[in-house]
């Protein structure tokens, strides 16, 4: 009885579709990040992590 309900209920396709969308977006971000050259991260790597650290470095 439950099996027939789950097989024929159209709303149950939405969680599967959202999972597939998440996997595609996540894989795209990982591929884009790993495909970048290391030199493109140098400017971001030198940024301070918070304002307190920046204020301490200035004085």
TAWOMO-V92989 format. One record per pair of residues at least 4 apart in sequence whose ideal C-beta (glycine too) atoms are under 6 Angstrom apart, sorted by sequence separation. I is the first residue (numbers start at 0). J is the second residue. D is the distance in whole Angstrom. If there is no record, write none. Layout:
i = <I:I>
j = <J:J>
d = <D:D>
//
This chain:
i = <4:12:21:30:35:40:48:47:47>
j = <8:16:25:34:39:44:52:52:53>
d = <6:6:6:6:5:5:6:5:4>
//
